[in-house]
Each structure stands twice: as structure tokens, then as C-alpha cells.
Amino acid sequence: MTNTALQTELISILSQEREFLEQIVELAEHQQQALIRFDADKIESIALEQERLSKSMTDLEMQRFRVISIALGITLREAQSVTLSQMIDHLAPEHVDEMMNVKMKMSVLVTKLQFLNSVNRVLALRGRNSVRSTLDFISQEKVHVVNASL
């Protein structure tokens, strides 16, 4: 990859993706607290924001694939399988450190997000099971709460 403008654009796109990933990680942390507190409104607003950020990430990802495709003279489909490590091999020396830095930060963020998502999934399942158990108990025909039949 010899075109410096394309290399700069690629690093810029990756930096934007990293920023979106940071926001998604932050939302996952807030989501965890909302799940612990059973704050349905907060969970819903976080889900909407996560959806918006995911769409933006997808758009940036497509831009990255286009740049890689042009820079390496490969198809868009082939560009989708090019890793950041492989891209580093094609960069000019002045861009290698910056790309390595972005790659390392994104790797840490992805690992953190995977952990948060695992914990949040467990919390969501526990919350769902708790609500289901409560509803099952309340919906039993012979249950009396405060001397009123439900």
C-alpha cells in the first residue's frame, strides 16, 4: 500500500471505529448497572443507543473495506477478510506505530466488551427468570394477597 492518503484515511476510519467501540463499552457498563437495578426504561434507552452505534460502526466498517479494497487492489469481499495485522505489513513505516497502537487499543476494548456482554447476558436471564417466577406465583388461582384474590 503506497498511497499515503489511503493509509491516512484507513487510520482515521479505524480511530473512529475505536471511539465508537469505547462508547459501546461504556454503554455496556451502564447496561450492567441498569440490569442490576431492574431499570427497564434505562435498559431500553441503552439498547436504542447501542443499536445506533452499531449501525454507525457498520457504516465505518464498510468504508474501511472500501479503502482496503482500493489500496490493495482486491475485491470488497477479499478486503473483509484482511486483518489489522495483515494491513500493518502493507503500511509505510511512518504509519506502522499508529496502526499498532489502534490495533492494541481495539483488542483491549473488544475483550472488555465480550466480558461485559457475557455478564450482562447472565444478569438479563436472571432478571427474566425472576420476573417469570413472580408472575407464575401471582397468577396461581388460589393466591391471596392482602385478603384479595388475584
BELMOKA-V725944 format. One record per pair of residues at least 6 apart in sequence whose C-alpha atoms are under 8 Angstrom apart, sorted by the first residue. I is the first residue (numbers start at 1). GAP is how many residues later the second one is. Records with the same first field share a line. If there is no record, write none. Layout:
I = GAP, GAP
This chain:
1 = 6, 70, 71, 89, 90, 91
2 = 69, 88, 89, 90
3 = 68
4 = 88
6 = 61, 65
7 = 84, 88
8 = 87
9 = 58
10 = 54, 57, 58
11 = 87, 88, 91
13 = 47, 50, 51
14 = 50, 88
15 = 87
16 = 44
17 = 40, 43, 44
18 = 84, 87, 88
20 = 33, 36, 37
21 = 85, 88, 89
22 = 87
24 = 26, 29, 89
25 = 84, 87, 88, 91
27 = 19, 23
28 = 85, 88, 89, 92
29 = 87
30 = 16
31 = 11, 12, 15, 89
32 = 84, 87, 88, 91
34 = 6, 8, 9
35 = 8, 85, 88, 89, 92
36 = 87
38 = 89
65 = 11, 14, 15
66 = 10, 13
68 = 6, 11
69 = 6, 7, 9, 10
84 = 15, 19
85 = 18
88 = 8, 11, 12
137 = 6
138 = 12
139 = 11
140 = 10
141 = 8, 9
142 = 7, 8
143 = 6, 7
144 = 6
